[in-house]
Amino acid sequence: MIILALLLTVVLQTTTGQAAVAAANPSNCNRDATILYAAQPEIPKSTPKVTANVTVRVDIAPTGTVTSVSIVKSSGVSAIDLATAEAARASKYKPAMSNCKAVQGSYLFHVAVSP
């Protein structure tokens, strides 16, 4: 029982210490959503070989999960746009933060394709 009480105390002190650091440095508490892992688009081989840029807006929940994706700038080739949107949805994100709390945010996912 004594060992368990000591472990709980250490965990509580560590958690409190992290909160104190965040409160002392508010720049850590306000940030846009960021990408942790960018999935690569799987463009079908039958797609025309073109140079193209695609931008997809990814809406991210406070939990970091993707809530929606939408094409902001199309490549003009639907297969490339669809592959990019699927890659954006499959990627992993860190949510936006406001006042040290995770909030809904968005991220612009860019892909440049060349033959």
For each residue, the residues with C-beta under 8 A, 3 or more apart:
1: 4 5
2: 5 6
3: 6 7
4: 1 7 8
5: 1 2 8 9
6: 2 3 9 10
7: 3 4 10 11
8: 4 5 11 12
9: 5 6 12 13
10: 6 7 13 14
11: 7 8 14 15
12: 8 9 15 16
13: 9 10 16 17
14: 10 11 17 18
15: 11 12 18 19
16: 12 13 19 20
17: 13 14 20 21
18: 14 15 21 22
19: 15 16 22 23
20: 16 17 23 24
21: 17 18 24 25 28
22: 18 19 25 26 28 29 100
23: 19 20 26 29 100
24: 20 21
25: 21 22 28 29
26: 22 23 29 30 100
27: 30 31
28: 21 22 25 31 97 100
29: 22 23 25 26 97 98 99 100
30: 26 27 97 98 99
31: 27 28 34 96 97
32: 96 105 107
33: 58 60 93 94 95 96 105 106 107
34: 31 93 94 107
35: 38 91 92 93 94 107 109
36: 91 92 93 94
37: 91 92
38: 35 87 91 109
39: 86 87 88 90 91
40: 87
41: 80 83 84 86 87 111 113
42: 83 86 87
43: 47 79 80 83 113
44: 47 79 83
45:
46: 79
47: 43 44 77 79 80
48: 77
49: 115
50: 75 76 77 80 113 115
51: 113 114 115
52: 75 76 77 80 112 113 114
53: 73 75 110 111 112 113
54: 71 73 74 75 80 81 84 110 111 113
55: 71 72 73 108 109 110 111
56: 69 70 71 72 84 85 88 108 109 111
57: 69 70 72 106 107 108 109
58: 33 66 68 69 88 89 91 93 106 107 108 109
59: 66 67 68 69 104 105 106
60: 33 64 65 66 67 93 95 96 104 105 106 107
61: 64 65 66 67 95 104
62: 95 101 102 103 104
63: 95 102
64: 60 61 92 93 94 95 102
65: 60 61
66: 58 59 60 61 69 88 89 91 93
67: 59 60 61 104
68: 58 59
69: 56 57 58 59 66 85 88 89 109
70: 56 57 85
71: 54 55 56 74 81 84 85
72: 55 56 57 108
73: 53 54 55
74: 54 71 81
75: 50 52 53 54 80 81 84 113
76: 50 52
77: 47 48 50 52 80 81
78: 81 82
79: 43 44 46 47 82 83
80: 41 43 47 50 52 54 75 77 83 84 111 113
81: 54 71 74 75 77 78 84 85
82: 78 79 85 86
83: 41 42 43 44 79 80 86 87
84: 41 54 56 71 75 80 81 87 88 109 111
85: 56 69 70 71 81 82 88 89
86: 39 41 42 82 83 89 90
87: 38 39 40 41 42 83 84 90 91 109 111
88: 39 56 58 66 69 84 85 91 109
89: 58 66 69 85 86
90: 39 86 87
91: 35 36 37 38 39 58 66 87 88 109
92: 35 36 37 64
93: 33 34 35 36 58 60 64 66 107
94: 33 34 35 36 64
95: 33 60 61 62 63 64 102 103 104 105
96: 31 32 33 60 102 103 104 105 106
97: 28 29 30 31 100 101 102 103
98: 29 30 101 103
99: 29 30
100: 22 23 26 28 29 97
101: 62 97 98
102: 62 63 64 95 96 97
103: 62 95 96 97 98
104: 59 60 61 62 67 95 96
105: 32 33 59 60 95 96
106: 33 57 58 59 60 96
107: 32 33 34 35 57 58 60 93
108: 55 56 57 58 72
109: 35 38 55 56 57 58 69 84 87 88 91
110: 53 54 55
111: 41 53 54 55 56 80 84 87
112: 52 53
113: 41 43 50 51 52 53 54 75 80
114: 51 52
115: 49 50 51
